[in-house]
């Protein structure tokens, strides 16, 4: 296997893992700043 194919496969695997992680954190829906901020606890003084 050539070097470029290994690099491409490693990048593809990384992006797949990142996608799965994002789905676990944010779900499958469209990201909306209002929805993200409503689930976060703001502790501003």
LINLIN-V403551 format. One record per helix or strand of 2 or more residues. SS is the DSSP state (alpha for helix, beta for strand). FROM is the first residue (numbers start at 1). TO is the last residue. Records with the same first field share a line. If there is no record, write none. Layout:
SS->FROM-TO ; FROM-TO
This chain:
alpha->3-26 ; 33-38
